[in-house]
């Protein structure tokens, strides 16, 4: 019936040639002689058949055959209804999941973590019993950022294994990032799987794994991974397609946060420079308010930092402004000033040498011993200094210090140079106004040549 897509019937299976031995054996075992089968057809394709049988060896009537066909049609309608219902339900679940994630994206423009959490929860729920996780590349390492399991348990042994090295060849997590494609592992305990991946899989109690890359502007930045406790299990096409949608949403969230933060930082920088320019205009005869404003603004914009400004005066260097220091460190710093210009220190390199100095780690080789010892005593891990240059000559410097080791970003260094330029403008303005005032006084009491010589 299925192969021919037509009704097949026999008044007596033992009296006809076409029924095979299997049919006859079944009839004898169950005690029937007559049978009929009607195919269940959907769009010309047979999904199955309805079979009826009875003990008397009598033919089925046309009405009975017609009724059997009706039952077959009704069965197809039921199957189709169920299929459409399930497809609609699955589509609605997918749409609901993606809508929920988009809602989280819109409500979390400054933090991508809630989006990661929502994605792994949705992926886990729609692909259960699969586990779901998201990891991101961080330089030469790969760090896990979020995970979810239908067993309500993410073993601590897994989190202890991360971060892992960024290996673009032998680890599924990072291969997906490097190759910009989906990576599947049928059995994480197979001999060809890397040792570190086997350890992670053993700790996470899974065998099958699917890694879907997060790709932004042609660059792999992270991975969504789905894992299953049994070996050889694969995601369905729909599940894989949905996971790729989640990956795209994760990239959107990351990009939104990046753009938001860049815009916010640009606005903060513009606001900061505007405040300092206002301080310059409000204090034309005194540099101290400007220098204090620069130190305070720099300390505010540079996370976890302290700020100081020093000026060269004759044969010594004086500390003129600070921000962000506690009383103990501030007293210790002030006690070290004024200091001679020949001292081998971080401040002197900037003020006397007239160069930008950046030590991301004060304990690294090449850091002057005086700088290292004073930094460690003050609990400082990284320092940055930018000179105040007037007509190519250094007159002072702005210094930043952080309690932890780590490089200052290029945009932070550029902002420091902007502050240095503003400090020089303020100092030059005061110098010129003071000179002009003195010249006027001299003109009242001396010849015209004396004020010119004085100002020179």
Helices and strands as residue ranges (DSSP letters): E 8-10, H 21-30, E 34-42, E 45-54, H 62-107, H 113-126, E 131-138, E 141-148, H 156-160, E 164-165, H 172-179, E 183-185, H 195-204, E 208-216, E 219-228, H 237-282, H 288-301, E 305-313, E 316-323, H 327-335, E 339-340, H 346-351, E 357-359, H 369-377, E 382-390, E 393-402, H 410-445, H 448-455
